[in-house]
Amino acid sequence: MSAPSTTPAPAALAAPPAAPTGLRSRWTALGVLSTGMLMTILDGSIVTVAMPAMQKDLGFSAAGLSWVVNAYLIAFGSLLLLSGRLGDLIGRKRMFLAGTAVFTGASVLAGLAASPAVLIAARFLQGVGSAVAGAVSLGILVTLFPEGRERARAIAVFSFTGAAGASLGQVLGGVLTDALDWHWIFFINLPIGLAALLLALPALPADRGIGLRAGADVWGALLITGGLMLGISTVVGVERYGWTAARTLGPGALALVLLAAFAVRQAKARTPLLPLRIFRSRAVVGANLVQMLMVAALFAFQVLVALYLQQVRGYGAAATGLAMLPAAVTIGAVSLGASARLAARFGERNVLLAGLVLLVGALGLLTRLPVRADYATDLLPVMLLAAGFGLALPALTALAMSGADERDAGLASGLFNTTGQIGMALGVAVLSTLAAGRTRDLTDAGRPAAEALTSGFHLAFAAGTLLLALAAAATPALLPRRTPAS
């Protein structure tokens, strides 16, 4: 709904948050935000290695099992943008606390699930909680750390939890599933979530937001949430139905109509949910486009490498997680130990480009992965080159947030997270479809299963390499050259 003509401009309504002034207080707040991000990222990857156990225990069909991932992805991806804007309007601390509480409660429900329907519903609620908390985290961070080098270090720590958490999730998921059972991959969120809530109350800065009247666009909220939810669910269903099926084309077309209507609405609304001024920033637009390409490509690394290890090499859940551990270690070491210093010296754009080049090398090596790969010579170099993600993500995050002012920090955070989820959904649809199609063709031609699977993975890795190359080419073209932080 539109605000009355007497409503002050958003900038006039904005009240600066009462941020903790002490260095220790601010870094405690960063720890809380990073813990929230760690739960979100771990939950996205910890499930992948436990899915066979869930299928056996709960009697999932092959098609139904995919909804353990899809239900979370749809809720998370479709609500990020709305949640980010609501954080600007009603207060980011409130949104973070509410989202963390919902996620923690939904995790307990997922751990107690005794049927596929309950588990899928709990996963959807986890996605809702993750979206509400995760969308505002970067917005809180940039208000806590407004200065160049200090902000770069804070973003490096925050990005580490996202970059390394994905690989750590696979390790933890495998260990918990093998040592206990799959229920514990959800129960582990309970103590972490409660600790995050208790620490967040005193640690996070209190903020009232700029008020619902500054951007309470109800119709815009309905259009963008409906369009994203329908669009993401359509994309993740491509592997099952195909690109040209009526179940893909019909909902996909409707999703595009809803998103187009949202764009028209935002151009005309007096109090838009997504003020189009944010797209005037070259840094915001370029960083979000590059991220979409990068995340789509890295699905090939995070998921398809794990599938290769399990389906071709015969690794168990715990062994798969441990095989991926060097990637988590190198990503973490680079994120925490080098990325901020390199960005301060060479600028974020150059650091991002270097990271993308390393990732191109990693996926390029995977296109030559043999059926009987030797871990030390064929896979370990790939895990070490994954350090490029530890360079790329903090630099990309800093660039995306640099173009947003205080009143739009939550919105920019939600937008950045949303494009990441869209990129992930596209990566799932495109790369999985390519791999499955090649595997099916070779299997029908009489090739051995392991050889057919490996060839399918090769095609997906090649597509991922191309996406990363496009991201690297787009970086100097789309992103502004920023001077190193002083």
Phi, psi and omega in degrees: 000152182277147179278156176299157184294343180277355181295128179296162176296151181308321181298326180286330180283333188295131174246126182298138181293150177278078185288147174301135185268330181285147180300318181296320180296317181292322179285333171295317177299319177298321177299321178295313180298319180293325176296317176299317178296321181298318178299317181297312183290317178302318183294330179288330184255335184294334183288330191298319183280345181264356185297320177301322179293321177298317181299317181291320185284319186259354178075036176294142166284166180299317180290320181293328182299325182299336182285349171297324175273315187295322182299319177294314184296319182294312180296315182296308185293326186278341185255356184296313184295314177299317181296320179298317179291321178298327176298319176296326187276315187248357178116126184286326179297316179300317180295318180297315180296316180296315181295318179296321178295316179296316180298316182296314178297319179294328178295319177297318178299319179296320179294330180272355187301133178242008179211156178302320183298317180293318180296317180295318178297319179294322178295322177298316179295325174300318178297321177298311180298319179297319180296315183296317181282316186290330184295330185260354187298313179294325177298319176294318184300314185288340173279331177286325185235082184279344186269158190303291187292320179295319177296320180299319178293319180295317179295325178297317178296314181297317180293328178302318181296329177280315185290312181278334182299327179298315179287321178297327178299322179292322177296308183296320179299318179294317182294313182295320181294317181286320185280323181241259169197177189294337180303329186284345175292340175263320180298333181296339179287341184296304179295326179293315180295317179296320178296319179297319180295314182295322179283329183292326184304310178273338191273323185280144180293137177282133178215141182268348186078177183265001176097143182299329181295341180279354181183033182274070182271091185296314180296321176297320179298317180295318182294313184288321180293314178297317180296315180292318181297314179292319181295314181293319179295327176293316182295316182289345176271357183298320182301327181276317188259339183091162185287331187258005181288154178299327179292345176261311186293317182297301178298325179297318178295318179296320178299318179296321178297315180297319179292322176295319178296324177297316180298318178297317180300317182293331179288335186252336185293142178290325179234075185293149174292321179239088179302126186292351178298335182295334181277359173286341180279119178297325180295317180296311182296311183296317182295320180292321178292317179296319179298320181300317178295316184294314182293322177301319180291321186284352167303324180299326180282308188294317187260313187289327175296319178297320178294321177300314182298322183277315187276328182260312184270348175079023178290149171277181184297311182293319180296323177297314179299318180293326178295331179274352185300319179303328177296315179298319181294314181292320177299314180296317181297318181288318180300312186276328189261339188228328191299316182294317180295319179294321178295321179294329183271318188250349183093149185296323184297318180292322178294318176301315181297318178298318178297318179295323178297317177298321180291325174301318178297320181297308181289330176298320177295326181292338178291348180249014184295123180281166179298316180255066184290142171269127187299313186296322185262331185260329186249324181300318176301325177295316180298323180288322177291342176298349174306337178303329178292327176293336173276315190289315188293313177299319180295317180294320178297315179298319179294319181295321183275344183291337184269002183251138176274180187302317185290341183247014185297317178295321178297315179297322177297313179297320179296317181296317177293324180295314180295329175296317179291323177296318177299320178296316180298318178295321178297317177301312185293310188287308187288322177295320179295317178298313181296315182294321179296314179296317180298316181297316180298317182287325176296318178297332179277000176093012179283150178302149186301315182297320179293319179294318178297315182297319179296321176297317177297322178303317180295318178295320178295323178295319177296320177296321177299319179296318179298319178293322177297320176296320178298319179294321179291326182284337186302306179289336181281324187258331187261139180287152176281116179259138178290145178305147181297142180269000000 
